[in-house]
Amino acid sequence: MSDQTTPQMMRAGLNLIGQALTIYNEDLELSVSNRRFQELFGLPDHLVVAGASFIETIHYLASRGEYGVVDDVDGFVKLRVDQARAFEPHYMERQRANGHWISVEGSPLRTGGWVTVYTDITQIKRQEALLRSEGEKLSADLITRSEELTETNRRLAATNIALEETKRDLTEAEARARVTAEMTPAHIAHVDRNKIYTYSNRKLFEVIGNSRRDIIGLSTREALGEAAHRQINPMFDKALAGEPNVSEFDLHEGTRRVRAAFTPDIDADGNIVGAYVLSMDITAEAQARAALQQTRKRELAAQLTSGLAHDFANLLTVILGLQGQLERMESLPAKALEAIATTKAAALRGGMLLDKLSGVSGRRDLTVSAVFIDTLFADLSALAKAALPDTITLELTNDGIERPVMLDRGFMQDGLLNLVLNARDAILGADRSAGQIGITARLRGTTWVEFQVTDTGPGFSPTGLQNALDPFFTSKASEGSGLGLTMVYDFAQLSGGRVRIANRPQSGAEVTVQLPLRYGSLASGLGMILLVEDKEDLRVQTREMLRAMGHVVLETDNAEEALVLAQVPGISHVLSDIMLGDGMTGLDMARALLDTGINVPVIMMTGLPANDPIRQQAEAQFPLLPKPFGESHLADKFDEVQA
């Protein structure tokens, strides 16, 4: 049935009714009427269409004498309008100017407005008059009583209709209230003076767990269980003593946090007859509050480091460049090469730690590239073994990952190194002269690549298991920064992964980092690089790195000259620092290249902290290489851009 057919059928049905019917809305505008309404009162067409004014209709009828002689039409209309706005149920009988009688029965609608039914009762009135004219046969008192009874019956019928409508409204309202209570994500209940539940919306199980759903008639002890009742009972006692209260508390060994409000139920005589309870599970909210506190701690760390990050990163880049030159010298003894590798690794770790500290307050972008696990472990072994005593062995196991996987090599290496150093400190801190640390990389199906670090130390304390991932939490007193595990956690979260900490069944701790599995390739290409760096020592070191990689290098110390050199045929990439002293910045230069139509990949490099606005602007538009960096990081960035 079409949407238009239904209203037409309804209107046709209303027109068949022998009584006149109208529905006016709360704005005193006509919503519905039937043909009998127009015929009964002789109304013009414009007063029987949807939207017709009730005020205008009453004015029209009063002016035509429908209500008899009316001296003050405007006053009469105002009185009728005021009565209409009250929306009170009513029944009345009146004689029209033409001598006919009508009954008027009105009832308000719960949505606003009212419905009125007009019935011609002229024949009924004539029968009453006929009975009265035959008063010799019937007692005048009996006739009067009969007339009164007839009118009373009509009024009673109208009242019954209004009561039935009210009953339906109340039933629907009660049903809506019940549905609303059941859909509310909170437990709503009432207990009497004896702490017996007299009402519950069946949500107690969702809020506290380990509880029956139907608790009406049970005591609070029976419904809540002994452990929860022991915590909550004092709050019931306060409410039953007339003291409203709101409390938060942990249940089930701290795995669930609940907020509950207790309100006394006071009767009309001022007596406390029970208490109302509203409780909800706020575990997620409590976790969000904890995360906010963690964010504030990170902001503090960023403020402490942002001022020094840029200059310190530049110094570390120089150190890395010089060590790279030494490494390429011929005939160096093996110990010298080992010392150079350790120095480079330490400088890289210092730079990455500084970068992570500065980025603690905000989201750090990953520098993702294709990494062979064996290569990652080889670099990590050289770095970690320099920090481990001979009595602690490190075993790195690649459990079948042969293809390169996509991850941030620097971030991953630093995270694993942090875990190794934590394991070392745990073993030595437990006065154990020897121990083992193991790192295993494996695949978990086709979804995850997993790195698991284990040790033979004492394991995590109960407090450590709960707080180890929080910023600045440390069990090393003043010797620890409390950022190691936090950085690992941040890295995993940023990569779309997760971290689990646990104690091993035998002895020691276990930290598992799972990252989304994505395979990559190590494709690379050589080209002509335009290097833009205003610091001469940094420019020299970066140039040597690029040449060692096989690239041809053009270099300059300012943006203006770079714009000219960029037009040299064969330029494959532009590598520029963001800050270039006076004049144009590297970011300005890179944007100018785009504006002039020189479509060359641009890589920005910087020692600015991660939350610096200029760095964030550059990262939003161009690939970015944080300082300090070594040759491997530089190669990874070029591979990333080419990919």
C-alpha positions as CSV (number, residue, x, y, z in Angstrom):
1,M,0.0,0.0,0.0
2,S,1.4,3.4,-1.0
3,D,2.1,6.2,1.5
4,Q,-0.6,8.3,-0.2
5,T,-3.3,5.6,-0.1
6,T,-3.4,5.2,3.7
7,P,-4.3,8.9,4.5
8,Q,-7.0,8.8,1.7
9,M,-8.6,5.8,3.3
10,M,-8.5,7.3,6.7
11,R,-10.1,10.5,5.5
12,A,-12.8,8.5,3.7
13,G,-13.5,6.6,6.8
14,L,-13.8,9.8,8.9
15,N,-16.2,11.2,6.4
16,L,-18.5,8.2,6.9
17,I,-18.9,9.0,10.6
18,G,-22.2,10.7,11.5
19,Q,-20.5,12.9,14.1
20,A,-18.3,15.9,13.5
21,L,-14.7,15.4,14.5
22,T,-11.7,17.8,14.7
23,I,-8.1,17.5,15.9
24,Y,-6.3,20.8,16.7
25,N,-2.6,20.8,17.6
26,E,-0.9,22.6,20.5
27,D,-0.5,25.7,18.3
28,L,-4.3,25.9,17.8
29,E,-4.1,24.9,14.2
30,L,-6.4,22.3,12.6
31,S,-4.7,19.0,11.9
32,V,-7.7,16.8,10.9
33,S,-11.4,17.3,10.4
34,N,-14.1,15.4,8.6
35,R,-16.8,16.5,6.1
36,R,-19.5,16.4,8.8
37,F,-17.7,19.2,10.8
38,Q,-18.0,21.6,7.8
39,E,-21.6,20.6,7.2
40,L,-22.7,20.8,10.8
41,F,-21.5,24.4,11.3
42,G,-21.6,25.7,7.7
43,L,-18.0,26.6,7.6
44,P,-16.2,28.0,4.5
45,D,-13.5,25.9,2.9
46,H,-10.5,27.9,4.2
47,L,-11.5,27.0,7.8
48,V,-11.6,23.2,7.3
49,V,-8.1,22.7,5.7
50,A,-5.0,21.6,7.6
51,G,-3.5,24.6,9.3
52,A,-6.7,26.6,9.7
53,S,-6.8,28.8,12.8
54,F,-8.9,27.8,15.8
55,I,-9.1,31.5,16.8
56,E,-10.4,32.5,13.4
57,T,-12.9,29.6,13.4
58,I,-14.4,30.6,16.8
59,H,-14.5,34.3,15.7
60,Y,-16.4,33.3,12.6
61,L,-18.9,31.1,14.5
62,A,-19.5,33.8,17.2
63,S,-20.0,36.5,14.6
64,R,-22.7,34.4,12.8
65,G,-24.6,33.8,16.1
66,E,-23.6,30.2,16.6
67,Y,-23.4,30.9,20.4
68,G,-26.4,33.2,20.5
69,V,-26.1,36.9,21.1
70,V,-22.5,37.8,22.0
71,D,-21.9,41.4,22.9
72,D,-18.1,41.2,23.1
73,V,-17.0,38.9,20.3
74,D,-13.3,39.4,20.9
75,G,-13.7,38.8,24.7
76,F,-15.7,35.7,24.0
77,V,-13.1,34.4,21.5
78,K,-10.3,35.0,24.1
79,L,-12.2,33.0,26.7
80,R,-12.6,30.1,24.4
81,V,-9.0,30.2,23.3
82,D,-7.8,30.2,27.0
83,Q,-10.0,27.2,27.7
84,A,-8.6,25.4,24.6
85,R,-5.0,26.1,25.7
86,A,-5.8,24.4,29.0
87,F,-6.4,21.1,27.2
88,E,-8.7,19.8,29.9
89,P,-11.1,16.9,29.2
90,H,-14.7,18.2,29.0
91,Y,-18.3,17.3,28.1
92,M,-21.0,19.8,27.5
93,E,-24.4,20.2,25.8
94,R,-25.7,23.4,24.3
95,Q,-28.5,24.7,22.1
96,R,-27.5,26.3,18.8
97,A,-29.0,29.5,17.4
98,N,-31.0,27.4,15.0
99,G,-32.7,25.5,17.8
100,H,-30.8,22.3,17.4
101,W,-28.9,20.7,20.3
102,I,-25.3,19.3,20.2
103,S,-23.0,17.6,22.7
104,V,-19.4,18.6,22.6
105,E,-16.8,16.0,24.0
106,G,-13.2,17.0,24.1
107,S,-10.0,15.2,25.2
108,P,-6.4,16.3,25.2
109,L,-3.7,14.3,23.3
110,R,-0.5,13.4,25.1
111,T,1.5,14.7,22.1
112,G,-0.2,18.1,22.5
113,G,-3.5,19.5,21.1
114,W,-6.9,17.9,21.6
115,V,-9.6,15.9,19.8
116,T,-13.2,17.0,19.8
117,V,-16.4,15.1,18.8
118,Y,-19.6,17.0,18.1
119,T,-22.9,15.0,18.2
120,D,-26.3,16.2,17.2
121,I,-28.6,15.3,20.1
122,T,-31.7,17.2,18.9
123,Q,-33.8,14.0,18.7
124,I,-32.8,13.0,22.3
125,K,-33.8,16.5,23.5
126,R,-37.1,16.3,21.7
127,Q,-37.9,13.0,23.4
128,E,-37.1,14.5,26.7
129,A,-39.4,17.4,26.0
130,L,-42.1,15.0,24.9
131,L,-41.8,13.1,28.1
132,R,-42.1,16.4,30.0
133,S,-45.2,17.5,28.1
134,E,-46.9,14.3,29.3
135,G,-46.3,15.2,32.9
136,E,-49.8,14.2,33.9
137,K,-48.7,10.6,33.3
138,L,-45.3,10.8,34.9
139,S,-44.1,12.5,38.0
140,A,-42.3,15.7,37.2
141,D,-39.6,14.7,39.7
142,L,-39.1,11.3,37.9
143,I,-38.8,13.1,34.5
144,T,-36.2,15.5,36.0
145,R,-34.3,12.5,37.4
146,S,-34.5,10.7,34.1
147,E,-33.1,13.7,32.3
148,E,-30.3,14.1,34.8
149,L,-29.5,10.4,34.6
150,T,-29.4,10.5,30.8
151,E,-27.0,13.5,30.9
152,T,-24.9,11.9,33.6
153,N,-24.6,8.7,31.6
154,R,-23.3,10.7,28.7
155,R,-20.8,12.5,30.9
156,L,-19.8,9.2,32.4
157,A,-19.2,7.7,29.0
158,A,-17.0,10.6,28.0
159,T,-15.1,10.3,31.3
160,N,-14.6,6.6,30.8
161,I,-13.1,7.2,27.4
162,A,-10.7,9.8,28.9
163,L,-9.8,7.4,31.7
164,E,-9.1,4.6,29.2
165,E,-6.8,6.9,27.2
166,T,-5.0,8.0,30.4
167,K,-4.6,4.3,31.4
168,R,-3.1,3.5,28.0
169,D,-0.7,6.5,28.4
170,L,0.3,5.3,31.9
171,T,0.8,1.8,30.6
172,E,3.0,3.0,27.7
173,A,4.9,5.3,30.0
174,E,5.6,2.5,32.4
175,A,6.7,0.2,29.6
176,R,9.0,3.0,28.2
177,A,10.5,3.5,31.7
178,R,11.1,-0.2,32.1
179,V,12.8,-0.5,28.7
180,T,14.9,2.6,29.4
181,A,16.0,1.2,32.8
182,E,16.9,-2.1,31.2
183,M,18.9,-0.4,28.4
184,T,20.7,1.9,30.7
185,P,24.4,0.8,31.1
186,A,24.2,1.0,34.9
187,H,22.6,-0.9,37.7
188,I,19.5,0.9,39.1
189,A,18.0,-0.6,42.3
190,H,16.1,0.0,45.5
191,V,16.5,-1.7,48.9
192,D,14.3,-1.4,51.9
193,R,15.3,-0.8,55.5
194,N,16.4,-4.4,55.9
195,K,18.6,-4.2,52.8
196,I,16.4,-6.4,50.7
197,Y,16.2,-5.6,47.0
198,T,12.7,-4.4,46.1
199,Y,13.6,-3.3,42.6
200,S,16.4,-4.0,40.1
201,N,16.9,-3.5,36.4
202,R,18.8,-6.7,36.1
203,K,22.1,-5.0,35.3
204,L,24.0,-5.9,38.5
205,F,25.8,-8.7,36.7
206,E,27.2,-6.4,34.0
207,V,28.5,-3.9,36.6
208,I,30.1,-6.1,39.2
209,G,30.2,-9.6,37.6
210,N,29.8,-12.8,39.6
211,S,26.2,-12.0,40.5
212,R,22.7,-13.2,39.8
213,R,20.6,-11.2,37.3
214,D,17.3,-11.6,39.2
215,I,18.0,-10.2,42.7
216,I,14.6,-8.9,43.8
217,G,13.8,-10.4,47.2
218,L,17.4,-11.1,48.0
219,S,19.5,-9.4,50.6
220,T,22.5,-7.3,49.6
221,R,24.8,-9.9,51.0
222,E,23.2,-12.7,48.9
223,A,23.0,-10.6,45.7
224,L,26.5,-9.1,45.9
225,G,28.6,-11.9,47.3
226,E,30.6,-11.8,50.4
227,A,33.7,-9.9,49.1
228,A,31.7,-7.2,47.3
229,H,29.3,-6.8,50.1
230,R,32.1,-6.2,52.6
231,Q,33.2,-3.2,50.5
232,I,29.8,-1.8,49.7
233,N,27.9,-2.4,52.9
234,P,29.2,0.8,54.7
235,M,27.8,2.9,51.8
236,F,24.4,1.3,52.3
237,D,24.6,2.1,56.0
238,K,25.3,5.7,55.3
239,A,22.3,6.0,52.9
240,L,20.0,4.3,55.4
241,A,21.2,6.7,58.0
242,G,20.1,9.6,55.8
243,E,23.5,10.5,54.3
244,P,23.7,10.4,50.4
245,N,27.1,9.3,49.2
246,V,29.1,8.5,46.0
247,S,32.0,6.2,46.1
248,E,34.5,4.5,43.7
249,F,36.0,1.1,44.6
250,D,37.9,-1.8,43.0
251,L,36.5,-5.3,42.7
252,H,38.0,-8.7,41.7
253,E,41.5,-7.9,42.7
254,G,41.6,-4.5,40.9
255,T,40.4,-5.8,37.5
256,R,37.1,-3.8,37.7
257,R,36.4,-0.3,39.0
258,V,32.9,0.7,40.0
259,R,31.3,4.0,40.9
260,A,28.1,3.9,42.9
261,A,25.7,6.5,44.2
262,F,23.5,5.8,47.3
263,T,20.5,8.0,48.0
264,P,18.1,7.7,51.0
265,D,14.4,7.0,50.2
266,I,12.4,9.3,52.5
267,D,8.6,9.0,52.7
268,A,6.1,11.8,53.1
269,D,6.4,11.7,56.9
270,G,10.2,12.1,56.7
271,N,11.0,8.5,57.6
272,I,13.8,6.7,55.8
273,V,12.2,3.6,54.2
274,G,15.1,2.4,52.1
275,A,17.8,3.6,49.6
276,Y,18.2,4.0,45.9
277,V,21.4,2.7,44.2
278,L,22.9,3.7,40.9
279,S,26.2,2.0,40.0
280,M,28.2,1.6,36.9
281,D,31.4,0.0,35.6
282,I,34.0,2.8,35.1
283,T,37.0,0.5,34.4
284,A,37.5,2.1,30.9
285,E,37.2,5.6,32.4
286,A,39.7,4.8,35.1
287,Q,42.1,3.5,32.4
288,A,41.6,6.7,30.4
289,R,42.4,8.8,33.5
290,A,45.6,6.8,34.0
291,A,46.5,7.3,30.3
292,L,46.0,11.1,30.8
293,Q,48.3,11.1,33.8
294,Q,50.8,9.2,31.6
295,T,50.5,11.8,28.9
296,R,51.1,14.6,31.4
297,K,54.3,12.9,32.6
298,R,55.4,12.6,29.0
299,E,54.8,16.3,28.4
300,L,57.1,17.0,31.4
301,A,59.8,14.9,29.8
302,A,59.5,16.7,26.5
303,Q,59.8,20.1,28.2
304,L,62.9,19.0,30.0
305,T,64.6,17.9,26.7
306,S,63.3,20.1,23.9
307,G,65.7,22.9,24.4
308,L,68.9,20.7,24.0
309,A,67.6,18.2,21.5
310,H,68.6,20.0,18.3
311,D,72.2,20.9,19.3
312,F,72.9,17.6,21.0
313,A,71.6,15.7,17.9
314,N,74.0,17.7,15.7
315,L,77.0,16.8,17.9
316,L,76.1,13.1,17.8
317,T,75.8,13.2,14.0
318,V,79.4,14.5,13.8
319,I,80.6,11.7,16.1
320,L,78.8,9.1,13.9
321,G,80.3,10.6,10.8
322,L,83.9,10.6,12.2
323,Q,83.5,7.0,13.4
324,G,82.3,6.1,9.9
325,Q,85.4,7.6,8.4
326,L,87.6,5.7,10.9
327,E,85.8,2.5,10.1
328,R,86.6,2.9,6.4
329,M,90.4,3.3,7.0
330,E,92.5,0.4,6.0
331,S,94.5,-2.0,8.2
332,L,92.7,-1.2,11.4
333,P,93.1,-3.8,14.1
334,A,90.1,-5.8,15.1
335,K,89.8,-4.2,18.5
336,A,89.8,-0.8,16.9
337,L,87.0,-1.8,14.6
338,E,85.1,-3.2,17.6
339,A,85.6,0.0,19.5
340,I,84.4,2.0,16.6
341,A,81.3,-0.1,16.3
342,T,80.6,0.2,20.0
343,T,81.1,4.0,19.9
344,K,78.7,4.3,16.9
345,A,76.1,2.1,18.6
346,A,76.4,4.2,21.8
347,A,76.0,7.4,20.0
348,L,73.0,6.1,18.1
349,R,71.4,5.0,21.3
350,G,72.0,8.3,22.9
351,G,70.5,10.1,20.0
352,M,67.5,7.8,19.8
353,L,66.9,8.1,23.5
354,L,67.0,11.9,23.2
355,D,64.6,11.8,20.3
356,K,62.2,9.5,22.3
357,L,62.4,11.7,25.3
358,S,61.5,14.7,23.2
359,G,58.7,12.8,21.6
360,V,57.2,11.4,24.8
361,S,54.5,14.0,24.8
362,G,53.3,13.4,21.3
363,R,53.0,10.8,18.5
364,R,56.2,9.9,16.9
365,D,56.2,8.8,13.2
366,L,57.9,5.6,12.5
367,T,60.8,5.2,10.1
368,V,59.7,1.9,8.6
369,S,62.0,0.0,6.3
370,A,62.7,-3.6,5.2
371,V,64.9,-5.3,7.9
372,F,66.5,-8.8,8.0
373,I,66.1,-10.2,11.5
374,D,69.7,-11.7,11.3
375,T,71.1,-8.2,10.5
376,L,69.1,-6.6,13.3
377,F,70.4,-9.2,15.7
378,A,74.0,-8.9,14.6
379,D,73.9,-5.1,15.2
380,L,72.1,-5.6,18.5
381,S,74.6,-8.3,19.7
382,A,77.6,-6.0,19.1
383,L,75.8,-3.2,21.0
384,A,74.5,-5.3,23.9
385,K,77.5,-7.4,24.6
386,A,79.6,-4.3,25.2
387,A,77.2,-3.6,28.1
388,L,77.0,-7.1,29.5
389,P,79.5,-8.7,32.0
390,D,81.2,-11.9,31.0
391,T,79.0,-13.8,33.5
392,I,75.8,-13.0,31.6
393,T,75.3,-14.6,28.3
394,L,73.1,-13.3,25.5
395,E,71.5,-15.7,23.1
396,L,69.6,-14.4,20.0
397,T,67.5,-16.8,18.0
398,N,65.8,-16.2,14.7
399,D,63.1,-18.9,14.6
400,G,62.6,-19.2,10.9
401,I,62.1,-15.6,9.7
402,E,64.1,-15.5,6.5
403,R,62.4,-12.7,4.5
404,P,62.9,-9.0,5.5
405,V,60.1,-7.6,7.6
406,M,58.9,-4.0,7.7
407,L,59.7,-2.2,11.0
408,D,61.5,0.8,12.4
409,R,65.0,-0.7,12.8
410,G,66.3,2.0,15.1
411,F,63.3,2.0,17.3
412,M,63.2,-1.8,17.5
413,Q,66.9,-2.1,18.2
414,D,66.8,0.4,20.9
415,G,63.7,-1.2,22.5
416,L,65.3,-4.6,22.6
417,L,68.5,-3.1,24.0
418,N,66.4,-1.5,26.8
419,L,65.0,-4.9,27.6
420,V,68.4,-6.5,27.6
421,L,69.8,-3.8,30.0
422,N,66.7,-4.2,32.2
423,A,67.3,-8.0,32.3
424,R,71.0,-7.4,33.1
425,D,70.2,-5.1,36.0
426,A,67.6,-7.6,37.4
427,I,70.1,-10.4,37.3
428,L,72.9,-8.4,39.0
429,G,70.5,-6.7,41.4
430,A,69.5,-10.1,42.7
431,D,73.1,-10.8,43.7
432,R,73.4,-13.5,41.1
433,S,76.9,-13.8,39.7
434,A,75.7,-15.4,36.4
435,G,72.7,-15.5,34.2
436,Q,71.2,-15.8,30.8
437,I,69.3,-13.4,28.6
438,G,67.5,-14.7,25.5
439,I,65.8,-12.9,22.6
440,T,63.7,-15.0,20.2
441,A,62.1,-13.8,17.0
442,R,59.3,-15.9,15.5
443,L,56.2,-15.7,13.5
444,R,52.7,-16.0,15.0
445,G,50.7,-17.4,12.1
446,T,50.4,-14.9,9.2
447,T,49.5,-11.9,11.5
448,W,52.3,-11.2,13.9
449,V,56.1,-11.1,14.1
450,E,57.0,-11.6,17.8
451,F,60.1,-10.7,19.8
452,Q,60.3,-12.4,23.2
453,V,63.0,-11.4,25.7
454,T,63.5,-13.7,28.7
455,D,66.0,-13.7,31.6
456,T,67.0,-15.8,34.6
457,G,66.5,-13.0,37.1
458,P,64.0,-12.8,39.9
459,G,61.1,-11.7,37.7
460,F,58.7,-8.8,38.1
461,S,57.4,-7.9,41.5
462,P,53.5,-7.6,41.9
463,T,53.9,-3.8,41.7
464,G,56.1,-4.2,38.7
465,L,53.6,-6.4,36.9
466,Q,50.9,-3.7,37.4
467,N,53.0,-0.5,36.7
468,A,56.0,-1.5,34.6
469,L,54.6,0.1,31.4
470,D,53.9,3.5,33.1
471,P,56.3,6.4,32.4
472,F,59.0,7.0,35.0
473,F,58.1,3.8,37.0
474,T,61.4,2.1,38.0
475,S,62.5,-0.5,40.5
476,K,66.1,0.9,40.3
477,A,65.6,3.9,42.6
478,S,67.6,6.8,41.3
479,E,69.5,4.7,38.8
480,G,66.6,4.2,36.5
481,S,64.8,6.6,34.1
482,G,61.6,4.6,34.1
483,L,61.3,5.1,30.3
484,G,62.7,1.8,29.0
485,L,59.5,-0.3,29.0
486,T,57.4,2.8,28.3
487,M,59.3,3.3,25.0
488,V,58.8,-0.3,24.1
489,Y,55.1,0.0,24.8
490,D,54.8,3.2,22.8
491,F,56.7,1.7,19.9
492,A,54.4,-1.4,19.8
493,Q,51.2,0.8,20.1
494,L,52.4,3.1,17.4
495,S,53.1,0.1,15.1
496,G,49.7,-1.4,15.8
497,G,51.1,-4.1,18.0
498,R,51.0,-5.0,21.7
499,V,53.2,-5.8,24.7
500,R,52.8,-8.4,27.3
501,I,54.8,-8.8,30.5
502,A,54.9,-11.8,32.7
503,N,57.0,-14.0,35.0
504,R,58.3,-17.3,33.7
505,P,57.1,-20.5,35.4
506,Q,60.6,-21.4,36.5
507,S,62.4,-18.2,37.2
508,G,62.8,-14.8,35.6
509,A,60.8,-12.3,33.6
510,E,59.3,-12.5,30.1
511,V,58.5,-9.5,27.9
512,T,56.8,-10.2,24.5
513,V,56.5,-7.6,21.8
514,Q,54.1,-8.5,18.9
515,L,54.1,-6.3,15.8
516,P,51.9,-6.6,12.6
517,L,53.6,-8.8,10.1
518,R,54.5,-7.1,6.8
519,Y,57.2,-8.4,4.5
520,G,59.4,-5.9,2.5
521,S,62.2,-5.7,0.0
522,L,65.7,-4.1,0.1
523,A,65.6,-2.6,-3.3
524,S,68.0,0.4,-3.6
525,G,69.3,2.7,-6.3
526,L,72.2,5.1,-6.7
527,G,71.8,8.7,-7.9
528,M,72.9,12.3,-7.7
529,I,72.1,13.8,-4.3
530,L,71.7,17.5,-3.6
531,L,72.8,18.0,0.0
532,V,71.8,21.2,1.8
533,E,73.3,21.7,5.2
534,D,74.5,25.0,6.8
535,K,76.8,23.3,9.4
536,E,80.0,22.5,7.7
537,D,81.0,19.5,9.9
538,L,77.6,17.9,9.5
539,R,77.7,18.5,5.7
540,V,81.1,16.9,5.5
541,Q,80.0,13.8,7.5
542,T,76.7,13.4,5.6
543,R,78.5,13.8,2.2
544,E,80.9,11.0,3.1
545,M,78.1,8.8,4.1
546,L,76.3,9.4,0.8
547,R,79.5,8.8,-1.2
548,A,80.2,5.6,0.8
549,M,76.8,4.4,-0.3
550,G,77.8,5.1,-3.9
551,H,75.9,8.3,-4.6
552,V,77.2,11.4,-6.4
553,V,76.8,14.5,-4.2
554,L,76.3,18.2,-4.9
555,E,76.3,20.3,-1.8
556,T,75.5,23.8,-0.6
557,D,75.0,25.6,2.7
558,N,71.9,27.8,1.8
559,A,68.5,27.4,0.3
560,E,68.9,30.1,-2.4
561,E,71.8,28.3,-4.0
562,A,70.0,24.9,-3.6
563,L,67.2,26.2,-5.8
564,V,69.7,26.9,-8.6
565,L,71.5,23.6,-8.2
566,A,68.3,21.7,-8.2
567,Q,67.9,22.5,-11.9
568,V,71.1,20.5,-12.7
569,P,70.0,17.5,-14.9
570,G,70.2,14.2,-13.1
571,I,69.4,15.3,-9.6
572,S,67.7,12.2,-8.1
573,H,67.1,13.4,-4.5
574,V,67.3,16.5,-2.3
575,L,68.5,16.0,1.3
576,S,68.1,19.2,3.3
577,D,68.2,20.2,6.9
578,I,65.1,22.1,8.0
579,M,66.9,24.9,9.8
580,L,69.5,26.7,7.5
581,G,70.5,29.8,9.5
582,D,69.4,33.1,8.1
583,G,67.2,33.4,5.1
584,M,65.0,30.6,3.7
585,T,64.5,27.5,5.7
586,G,64.9,24.1,4.2
587,L,61.2,23.7,4.3
588,D,60.7,26.9,2.4
589,M,63.2,25.7,-0.2
590,A,61.4,22.3,-0.6
591,R,58.1,24.0,-1.1
592,A,59.6,26.4,-3.6
593,L,60.9,23.4,-5.6
594,L,57.4,22.1,-5.8
595,D,56.0,25.5,-6.9
596,T,58.6,25.7,-9.7
597,G,57.6,22.3,-11.0
598,I,60.9,20.5,-10.1
599,N,59.5,17.1,-9.2
600,V,62.4,15.6,-7.2
601,P,62.0,13.6,-4.0
602,V,62.9,15.7,-1.0
603,I,64.1,14.3,2.3
604,M,64.2,16.6,5.3
605,M,66.6,16.0,8.2
606,T,66.5,17.7,11.6
607,G,67.5,17.5,15.2
608,L,64.4,19.4,16.3
609,P,62.3,17.6,18.9
610,A,59.3,15.6,17.7
611,N,56.8,18.1,19.2
612,D,58.4,21.1,17.5
613,P,55.8,22.8,15.2
614,I,58.3,23.4,12.3
615,R,59.3,19.7,12.4
616,Q,55.6,18.7,12.4
617,Q,55.0,20.9,9.4
618,A,57.9,19.3,7.5
619,E,56.8,15.7,8.5
620,A,53.3,16.4,7.2
621,Q,54.6,17.1,3.7
622,F,58.0,15.4,3.3
623,P,59.8,12.3,4.5
624,L,61.9,13.1,7.6
625,L,65.2,11.8,8.9
626,P,65.8,12.6,12.5
627,K,69.3,13.4,13.7
628,P,71.6,11.8,14.7
629,F,71.7,9.1,12.1
630,G,74.2,6.7,10.7
631,E,74.8,5.4,7.2
632,S,72.3,2.5,7.7
633,H,69.6,4.9,8.7
634,L,70.3,7.1,5.8
635,A,70.2,4.1,3.4
636,D,66.9,3.0,5.0
637,K,65.4,6.4,4.4
638,F,66.4,6.4,0.7
639,D,65.0,2.9,0.3
640,E,61.7,4.1,1.9
641,V,61.4,7.0,-0.4
642,Q,62.1,4.9,-3.5
643,A,59.6,2.3,-2.4
